[in-house]
Amino acid sequence: MRAVWFSEEEVTRLLEPAALMERLEAAFADSAAGLLAEPRPLRIDAHEHGANYVAFPAYWPAAGIASTKVLSGVLSNPGRGLPKIDAVIIVMDAVTGRIRAMMDGRRITALRTAATTTLALSAMGMKRDGVLALIGTGVQLSAHAETLSIDTDFEAVLVASANDNRERAAQSAERVRELTGLPAKAVSLKEAVTTADTIVLTTIAHEPVVRLGETKPDALIASVGPFHPSGSEIDLALVRAASAVVSDRAARLKDEWTDHRGEFGRHYDGMLDLAAVLADRSLVPDHGVRVFLSEGRSVEDLAAASLVLEAAERQGVGGTPLP
């Protein structure tokens, strides 16, 4: 059987957000049980271009496939009218090793990130009828709105720009309303941060958008943008003071912070892995500011790719044969 190509449009049509969250939860359970292989990603940084190039391999026996996502991220691309992230996912049959499919990875990257955030926030005690703040106006804002709208009844959804650009916030709020039906409205950054029960940061900011003492005392905060010592969208002091810090790949994130473990405080050793939290939600206290740091995992891409293949077979969508 010849390998096939699935375009971004086909992936978008075939990948269902609710099904993805279920598949991800199963993948995290198998990860906790040691039933899948997920080597460390291979990353090359090209600082002169503000770029990174990364390969994310994974093998999940239960899905019957192995996959590798090849991704590039270039910070200056939006100024060129190009997406910041480009990606392709290669899917191989686990038994024969033959390449089954290649698929555009941009939609998968966005949706699996958002679905993982939503799983984490739900496990950490998100108020499903509270006030949600979405900060950021890019692709991840839309993807998170899609997954967070599943089985929730938010009192209000506040949309803000990281640099307080009200016009961009208004455009994004309209997009959220059209996409999900959520009661989204554009607000100032200060209003979003100070009044929300759940705050989702989807920015590329290198300085904190949310700082210690600015949020509700029991706010739940997800940082989806890069979290690193040289500058992040979330205040490091807030992370240190949190009652719990969870990451989808805690071990890798701590490894990246080895030289800065003192800055991280008690959460360097005490950070919770999402797989453990999904298995036992009592690990996260129901008080204080709680933080989810999104790191991204190869198996998240594999889980999404497996659903695309299954939906294509079910719907009779063959994709475009590759040479």
N, C-alpha and C positions, 0 to 999 in steps of 0.2 A: 504494500500500500504506500502510495506516495504521500509525502508530507504536504500539509496544506498551510495556507496563510490566512489569518483572521485579522481584518482591518480594525481600526479603532471603532468604527461605526458598528461592525459586527460584534465586537467584544461588548460594547455598550448595550446592545440589544439582548445579548445572551446572558449577561452577568446580572443576577438579581441580588440586590443588597441584603434582603432578609435571609436568603439561602446562603449568602457568603458569611454572614455572622454565625450561622449554625455550623458551617464547615470549618470556620476558624476556631470555634470553640472545641470541636473534635480534634483539630490539629494541635491545639495547645494541650489538650488532655494527653494525646499520644507523645507529645514532646516531654511532658512531665514524667511519663512512664518510660522514657528512653526508647520509644518505638519509631523514631525517625532520625535521619541523619541530616545535619545542617552545619556544614563547615563554615569557618569564618569567611566573610566576604573578602574578595580581593579588590583593593582600592588603590588608585593612582591619583595623586593630586597634581594639577598643573596650575600653580599659583599665578603664573604670568597671564593666564587666561581666566582666572577666577573660576576654574573648572575642576571637576572630579569625574573619574571614570571608574565604574564599579561592576563587579560580577558577583551575583548572589546565587550560589548553588544550593540545592536541597533534594532530598529523596524521602518520599513518604510511602512506605510499603502498602499501607491501607488504601492509598489512592492508585497504586499500580503505576506510578510515573515518577520520573526525576525531572528536574527543571533547572535551568539557569537563566536568570534575568541579567541582561547587560544594560546598564543604565549610565547616562551622562547627566551631569548637572552643571549648568553654566549661568552664573548669577547675572551676567549682563545681557543674556538673550532677550528678555522682555523689551529692552530698549532697541533691539533689532527687529522687533515684531515676531520673535520666535519664542516657543515655549522654553521655560527654564529647564525642564526635565524632558529627556527623550529616552525611550526604553523599548526593548524587544525581549520577549520571553521565548525560550526554546524548550519544548516539551519532548521528553524521550520516554519510550515504552520501557518499563522497568525490567521486563523479561528479555526482550530481544535487543534492547539498546537502540533501536531504530528511532530516528526523529519522527514523531507523530505530527507535530505542528509547530509553527512559529506564529506568534501573535503580537500585535502592537501592545506595548506594556504601559502606556500612559494612563489609560482608564483603569487598568488593574492596579497600578501603583496608587492612584488617587483613592479608589474605592476600598482597597484592602487596608489602607492607612486609616481611613475614616471608620471602617467597620471595626477595626481593632480598638480605636479610641472609644467607640460607642460601647463595645463589650467591656472595656476597662471601667468606664464611668458608671455603667450599670452595676458592675460588681462592687464598685467602691461606694455605692449608696446614692447615686444621682436621684434628685427629686424630679420625677417624671412629669409632675404637674407644676414645677417651679418656674423660675425665670432663667432662661438660657441666654448667654452672650456668645456671639460668634465674632471674633476679632481677626480681621484679615479679609481681603477682597479677591483672592485668587481662586484657582481650581479647587484647592482643598476646602475652601469655605463651602462651595456647592456640594462637594462629596460628603462633607460632614453633615450638612443640612439633610441630605438624603437619608443617611443612616440614623441620625438622631431623631428623625421624624417617625421612625417605626415604633409603634406601640407606646407613644408618648402623647401627652396632652398639655404642653407647656402653656403656662399662663401668659407668657410673653417671650418673644425671641428678639433680642437686641443685637443689631449689626453695627459694628464700628470699624473704622479704618485705623491701622496702627499709628498712622501719622495724623489722625483726626481729619482726614479728607472727607467731608460730609457728602460731597457729590458722589464719590466712589462708594461710600457706605449706602447711600440711597439707591444706587444702581444695583448693588449687591443684595440689598433687602428685597428689592423687586424681583430679582432673580430667585431668591429663596422662596418667596411667596408663590411664584409661578411654578417652581419645581416641586414644591412639597405641600403647599397649602398652609404652611406654618404662619402664625400671626407675626411676621417679621416687620420690624421698623428700624430705620436708621437713627442712631443716637450718637452722642459724643463718646469718646473713649472713656472719659471719667464716669459717665453714667453707666456704661456697660460694666466697667470693672467694679464699681461700688455697689450696684444693686442686684447683680446676678447671683443665683445660687450655684450655677455651673458656668464656667468660663472656658471656652475652647480657643486657644491661640493657634492661628494658622498663618503666621507671618514669616518674613525673612529678616525681621529686625535683629540687629546685633546689639541693641541696648534694651533693657527690660521694658516691656509694655505694661506688665503688672508687677507691683512692688509690695514688699511686706507692709502690712497695715492698711492697705488700700481696699481690700476685699471684705466681704462678710466674714465673720469669725469662723464659720463652718463651710466656707466655699470649697467647691470641688473644681480643680483647675487642671486642664490638659494642655501640655505644651507639645505641639506637633512640629514646630520649626526646630532647626538644629540646636542641641543643647551642648555647649562646649565651654571650656574655661575662658576663651578669649572674648566671649560675648554671646548672650542669648536673649531670647524674647521674654524670659521669665527671670525674676530677680533671684540670685543665688541665696540671698538671705532668707527669702520666702521659702525656698526649698529646704534649707537647713532647719527652719522653724516648723515645718509641716509635721502633722501628727503621723502621716504615712506618706511614703513615696513609692510608687509602683512603676515598673517599666516592662515593656513586652520582651526585652532582652537585657535584664538587669546585669548579668555577668559581663556582657560586652560593654555596656555603658560604664560600669565600674572600672573595667580594664582601661577604657579611654581616659579615665580620671585618675589613674594610678599616681601620677606626679602631683595631683591636686587634691588628694584624699582629705587633707586637713581642711580645705575650703568647703568640702562637701559635708563635713561634720559627721554626726552619728549615722546618717543615712548612707554613707559609703558602704559600711558593713551591713546596715539594716534595711537596705532597699529590698522591696518585695518584687518577685517575679510574677508577671501577670498569670502565668500558668498556675502557680500556686494559689493566687487569689481567686481565680475562677473555680478551683477545686474546693476552696475554703474561704468564703467571703467574710468570715469572722476575723480574718487576719487584719482587716482594715477597720480601725475604730470608726464609730459613728459621730465623732466630734472633731473639732479643729479643722484647719485647712488641710486638705488632702490633695496630692499632686500626682498626675500621671505624666511620665516622660516617654514620648513616642520615639522608639529607636529604629523600628522597621526590621522585619525578619524575612529570610528567604522563603520559609515555609508559608508565609502569608501570601506570597506571589504564587507558590505552587497550589495552594488551596483554591485561589481564584481561578487559576488556569484549568484546574481539574473540573470546576463547575462549567467553564466555557465549553470544554470538550463534551461534557455530558449533555449540556443543553443543545449543542450543535447536533449531536447524534439523535437526541429526542425529537428535535424539530426538523431534522433532515437538512440541516445547513452544512454544506460540504466544505465551505471555504474555497480559496483559490489554490489549485495545485501548484506546488513549487517545482522548479526544473529538477 
